[in-house]
């Protein structure tokens, strides 16, 4: 019998939400609703920081401590500061549609630069401040400066020196470009092209220089302008520049479909605004809400987290057990699995709200379903849409899909062709994620295509082994594939440690009881056996299975007398 559309792994999200014509119009949502509403709270900075630049005014804050105790800026203040900083950029002949390279730590200063960039219609490339001082990301760093940014923002004078050296290395004498350097701290001596943000705060500005003509910004901006650039290496280790247009940003489901909620406070915990959480500030401001950033700290208590209502977790495949642990940490909040990539955010989610019980598949939590304007399909290796319930590669179509990478480094047109395509009037991406769709239209991410293990008996998904073992034992686990001359690739679980009183035999016996004796598995190894104190991670903070497999293979070759079940490593 022929497959019906409803029985295939294809989802149509229906019409796209109307989206804004400029980045500035997204940021202005709060001003349109209530200019006195708090747009930003920064708990680590002085309440009077940059007070002259943003000006004084009433602030309606959701925090229990007022603007005299916490640095709190209203939408009117942040807009005024953004307009004035954009004026300084214009005075230095920074042209619209050029690039801001931002090494500023996440703070009120960071937000001010983002707003000024929106006024001036600049693309923004955010990087963590420490990148200037590290040696292991030099290729990516040189790519950043090869883009000829017209504005570079850094934290201190030492970073100014490093940035100048990189600018000089990338300079083209035949094509000089305008330049403005912004340093958060005072400069001990004049530096060509550089100015301190503290000095900018002391400048005088006219009324017209302190306001923004939204109609002018909308007319200057373009849906096809590059609004954001991210460098992502995933787990490959090779940096790729993700180009997000104004349309990609404003069409993203949570931004285009944002509902005004003046009581919404978005708290970003950690340091990764530069990549995975890069859209979070725009979501908060599109909802006319408040953005607050917290540094990670050890002063955790249930009482201090009692006001949290929604926690979105992403970056890894999540099991029911992980969800239970999260609920134990934040019992008052709704905890949801979220899915996104540097290349697309908001194509899959929870458009009709989060169900009381999040659907699961073989112990893995759903990441939601297709959102308005989106398309989702699961395909086999020939690109054919497969029946629901089967596992294949996840393809996403949405106006939020970036559509292409920068042609730099190892990225060429073939990489773009292999990753992106056009269909149904939408840009699509081959995500490289393995997924399945159930009969109710829920999407489940079950692994990465490159991580699947090709055993002689068939393809093995590491996530399935990880879910079964982590559900029964309190361990952190990663499953890798190692070569065998007889069995093709064999799955080897790597765990942080054996729990007290638990042996390798106990874990294997449980796995066999749950899955069956035909599902072969190699030895269970610990980090200590591999000479590791912690998991090797990628630049985006994920466990690097590629590096883990290399270390495990070296270990096993160096220990030929060890007992590794019946599998011999090639």
PEQUIUR-V727364 format. One record per residue. N is the residue number from 1. RES is the residue in one small letter. D_CENTER is the distance of its C-alpha to the mean C-alpha in Angstrom with 1 decimal. Layout:
# PEQUIUR-V727364
{{N,RES,D_CENTER} {N,RES,D_CENTER}}
This chain:
# PEQUIUR-V727364
{{1,x,42.4} {2,x,39.8} {3,x,36.3} {4,x,35.6} {5,x,32.4} {6,x,31.7} {7,x,32.1} {8,x,29.7} {9,x,25.9} {10,x,25.2} {11,x,23.9} {12,x,24.5} {13,x,22.7} {14,x,25.5} {15,x,25.5} {16,x,22.5} {17,x,22.3} {18,x,23.7} {19,x,21.2} {20,x,21.8} {21,x,23.3} {22,x,21.5} {23,x,18.6} {24,x,21.3} {25,x,22.6} {26,x,19.3} {27,x,19.6} {28,x,23.3} {29,x,23.0} {30,x,23.7} {31,x,26.6} {32,x,28.2} {33,x,28.2} {34,x,29.2} {35,x,29.0} {36,x,30.0} {37,x,27.1} {38,x,24.8} {39,x,21.7} {40,x,20.5} {41,x,21.5} {42,x,21.0} {43,x,22.8} {44,x,23.1} {45,x,24.8} {46,x,28.4} {47,x,29.3} {48,x,31.1} {49,x,28.5} {50,x,28.9} {51,x,31.1} {52,x,33.3} {53,x,30.5} {54,x,29.1} {55,x,32.6} {56,x,34.0} {57,x,34.0} {58,x,33.7} {59,x,30.5} {60,x,30.0} {61,x,27.6} {62,x,26.5} {63,x,26.7} {64,x,29.8} {65,x,30.2} {66,x,31.0} {67,x,30.2} {68,x,33.0} {69,x,31.2} {70,x,27.4} {71,x,26.0} {72,x,25.6} {73,x,25.4} {74,x,26.3} {75,x,25.1} {76,x,28.3} {77,x,27.8} {78,x,24.3} {79,x,25.6} {80,x,28.7} {81,x,26.9} {82,x,24.5} {83,x,27.7} {84,x,29.6} {85,x,26.9} {86,x,26.7} {87,x,30.5} {88,x,30.4} {89,x,28.2} {90,x,30.8} {91,x,33.6} {92,x,32.2} {93,x,32.2} {94,x,28.4} {95,x,28.3} {96,x,26.1} {97,x,23.5} {98,x,23.2} {99,x,20.3} {100,x,19.1} {101,x,17.8} {102,x,16.5} {103,x,16.9} {104,x,17.6} {105,x,16.3} {106,x,14.7} {107,x,17.8} {108,x,20.1} {109,x,20.7} {110,x,17.0} {111,x,17.2} {112,x,20.6} {113,x,19.5} {114,x,16.9} {115,x,19.8} {116,x,22.2} {117,x,20.2} {118,x,20.2} {119,x,24.0} {120,x,24.6} {121,x,22.4} {122,x,20.5} {123,x,17.4} {124,x,14.9} {125,x,13.4} {126,x,11.9} {127,x,12.5} {128,x,13.3} {129,x,17.1} {130,x,18.0} {131,x,17.1} {132,x,20.5} {133,x,22.3} {134,x,21.1} {135,x,22.8} {136,x,20.5} {137,x,18.1} {138,x,21.1} {139,x,20.5} {140,x,17.1} {141,x,18.8} {142,x,21.7} {143,x,19.8} {144,x,18.3} {145,x,22.0} {146,x,23.4} {147,x,21.7} {148,x,24.3} {149,x,22.4} {150,x,25.0} {151,x,23.4} {152,x,22.1} {153,x,21.3} {154,x,21.7} {155,x,22.5} {156,x,26.1} {157,x,29.0} {158,x,28.3} {159,x,25.0} {160,x,27.1} {161,x,29.3} {162,x,26.5} {163,x,25.0} {164,x,28.6} {165,x,29.2} {166,x,26.2} {167,x,27.2} {168,x,30.7} {169,x,29.7} {170,x,27.8} {171,x,30.5} {172,x,32.7} {173,x,36.1} {174,x,37.0} {175,x,34.0} {176,x,33.5} {177,x,30.8} {178,x,30.7} {179,x,28.8} {180,x,27.9} {181,x,26.6} {182,x,25.6} {183,x,25.9} {184,x,25.2} {185,x,28.3} {186,x,31.9} {187,x,33.2} {188,x,36.3} {189,x,37.7} {190,x,37.0} {191,x,34.6} {192,x,34.8} {193,x,32.1} {194,x,30.5} {195,x,30.8} {196,x,29.7} {197,x,27.7} {198,x,30.4} {199,x,33.1} {200,x,31.4} {201,x,31.5} {202,x,35.3} {203,x,35.9} {204,x,37.8} {205,x,36.4} {206,x,38.3} {207,x,37.6} {208,x,36.4} {209,x,34.1} {210,x,32.6} {211,x,31.8} {212,x,29.8} {213,x,31.4} {214,x,28.8} {215,x,31.0} {216,x,31.1} {217,x,27.3} {218,x,27.0} {219,x,29.7} {220,x,28.2} {221,x,24.7} {222,x,24.1} {223,x,21.8} {224,x,21.5} {225,x,20.7} {226,x,17.7} {227,x,15.7} {228,x,12.6} {229,x,12.1} {230,x,9.4} {231,x,10.7} {232,x,9.4} {233,x,12.0} {234,x,10.7} {235,x,13.8} {236,x,16.3} {237,x,16.2} {238,x,16.9} {239,x,14.7} {240,x,14.1} {241,x,13.7} {242,x,11.7} {243,x,13.9} {244,x,13.0} {245,x,16.2} {246,x,17.3} {247,x,18.0} {248,x,14.5} {249,x,13.1} {250,x,16.2} {251,x,16.7} {252,x,13.5} {253,x,15.1} {254,x,14.2} {255,x,15.1} {256,x,18.1} {257,x,19.3} {258,x,18.8} {259,x,22.0} {260,x,23.5} {261,x,23.5} {262,x,24.9} {263,x,24.6} {264,x,20.8} {265,x,19.2} {266,x,15.5} {267,x,15.0} {268,x,11.9} {269,x,12.9} {270,x,11.9} {271,x,10.8} {272,x,7.1} {273,x,7.2} {274,x,7.2} {275,x,3.8} {276,x,0.8} {277,x,4.4} {278,x,5.9} {279,x,7.8} {280,x,9.2} {281,x,12.1} {282,x,13.1} {283,x,13.4} {284,x,15.5} {285,x,17.6} {286,x,18.1} {287,x,19.6} {288,x,21.8} {289,x,20.3} {290,x,19.7} {291,x,16.7} {292,x,17.2} {293,x,15.5} {294,x,16.9} {295,x,17.2} {296,x,17.3} {297,x,21.0} {298,x,23.6} {299,x,25.5} {300,x,24.3} {301,x,26.6} {302,x,26.7} {303,x,28.4} {304,x,25.8} {305,x,23.1} {306,x,25.7} {307,x,24.3} {308,x,20.9} {309,x,21.1} {310,x,17.7} {311,x,15.1} {312,x,12.0} {313,x,10.9} {314,x,8.5} {315,x,7.8} {316,x,11.6} {317,x,14.6} {318,x,16.2} {319,x,20.0} {320,x,22.5} {321,x,23.2} {322,x,19.7} {323,x,19.9} {324,x,23.3} {325,x,22.3} {326,x,19.6} {327,x,22.4} {328,x,24.6} {329,x,22.4} {330,x,21.8} {331,x,24.8} {332,x,24.9} {333,x,21.5} {334,x,20.4} {335,x,17.7} {336,x,15.8} {337,x,13.6} {338,x,10.6} {339,x,9.5} {340,x,6.9} {341,x,6.1} {342,x,5.6} {343,x,9.2} {344,x,9.5} {345,x,8.5} {346,x,11.5} {347,x,13.9} {348,x,14.3} {349,x,14.8} {350,x,17.8} {351,x,19.7} {352,x,22.9} {353,x,21.7} {354,x,21.0} {355,x,24.2} {356,x,26.0} {357,x,25.5} {358,x,22.3} {359,x,23.6} {360,x,23.5} {361,x,24.5} {362,x,26.0} {363,x,24.3} {364,x,20.8} {365,x,19.3} {366,x,18.6} {367,x,15.2} {368,x,17.4} {369,x,19.0} {370,x,18.9} {371,x,18.4} {372,x,20.9} {373,x,21.0} {374,x,19.2} {375,x,20.8} {376,x,20.0} {377,x,22.1} {378,x,22.6} {379,x,24.8} {380,x,26.9} {381,x,27.3} {382,x,29.5} {383,x,27.0} {384,x,29.2} {385,x,27.8} {386,x,28.8} {387,x,30.3} {388,x,28.3} {389,x,28.0} {390,x,27.6} {391,x,24.6} {392,x,23.4} {393,x,20.5} {394,x,18.1} {395,x,18.3} {396,x,16.7} {397,x,18.5} {398,x,17.4} {399,x,17.7} {400,x,13.9} {401,x,13.8} {402,x,13.7} {403,x,16.9} {404,x,17.1} {405,x,16.1} {406,x,18.0} {407,x,21.3} {408,x,21.2} {409,x,21.8} {410,x,22.0} {411,x,20.5} {412,x,23.3} {413,x,24.2} {414,x,24.6} {415,x,20.9} {416,x,20.2} {417,x,22.9} {418,x,21.9} {419,x,18.3} {420,x,19.0} {421,x,22.0} {422,x,23.6} {423,x,25.3} {424,x,26.6} {425,x,25.8} {426,x,22.1} {427,x,19.6} {428,x,18.6} {429,x,16.3} {430,x,17.5} {431,x,14.4} {432,x,16.3} {433,x,15.6} {434,x,18.9} {435,x,19.4} {436,x,22.3} {437,x,23.4} {438,x,26.2} {439,x,29.2} {440,x,27.6} {441,x,24.6} {442,x,22.0} {443,x,19.3} {444,x,18.7} {445,x,16.4} {446,x,18.9} {447,x,17.7} {448,x,16.9} {449,x,19.7} {450,x,20.1} {451,x,20.5} {452,x,23.2} {453,x,26.6} {454,x,29.6} {455,x,32.5} {456,x,36.0} {457,x,36.0} {458,x,32.8} {459,x,29.1} {460,x,27.6} {461,x,24.1} {462,x,23.0} {463,x,21.1} {464,x,24.5} {465,x,26.1} {466,x,23.3} {467,x,23.6} {468,x,27.4} {469,x,27.8} {470,x,25.2} {471,x,26.9} {472,x,30.2} {473,x,29.6} {474,x,27.6} {475,x,25.8} {476,x,22.4} {477,x,22.6} {478,x,21.3} {479,x,23.5} {480,x,24.2} {481,x,26.8} {482,x,29.7} {483,x,32.5} {484,x,35.9} {485,x,39.0} {486,x,40.1} {487,x,37.0} {488,x,34.5} {489,x,31.3} {490,x,31.5} {491,x,28.8} {492,x,28.8} {493,x,27.1} {494,x,25.9} {495,x,26.0} {496,x,25.6} {497,x,29.3} {498,x,32.0} {499,x,32.5} {500,x,36.0} {501,x,38.6} {502,x,36.5} {503,x,37.3} {504,x,35.9} {505,x,38.6} {506,x,37.6} {507,x,34.0} {508,x,35.3} {509,x,38.0} {510,x,35.6} {511,x,33.4} {512,x,36.6} {513,x,37.8} {514,x,34.6} {515,x,34.1} {516,x,37.4} {517,x,39.3} {518,x,38.4} {519,x,34.8} {520,x,35.2} {521,x,33.1} {522,x,33.5} {523,x,33.9} {524,x,31.5} {525,x,30.6} {526,x,29.3} {527,x,27.2} {528,x,30.5} {529,x,32.3} {530,x,29.8} {531,x,30.3} {532,x,26.8} {533,x,26.1} {534,x,22.4} {535,x,20.0} {536,x,19.0} {537,x,15.3} {538,x,13.2} {539,x,11.6} {540,x,8.1} {541,x,10.2} {542,x,11.3} {543,x,15.1} {544,x,16.5} {545,x,19.1} {546,x,20.5} {547,x,21.5} {548,x,22.7} {549,x,24.9} {550,x,26.4} {551,x,27.3} {552,x,28.7} {553,x,30.7} {554,x,32.2} {555,x,33.1} {556,x,34.9} {557,x,36.8} {558,x,37.9} {559,x,39.1} {560,x,41.2} {561,x,43.4} {562,x,40.7} {563,x,40.8} {564,x,37.8} {565,x,39.3} {566,x,41.0} {567,x,38.3} {568,x,39.1} {569,x,36.4} {570,x,37.2}}
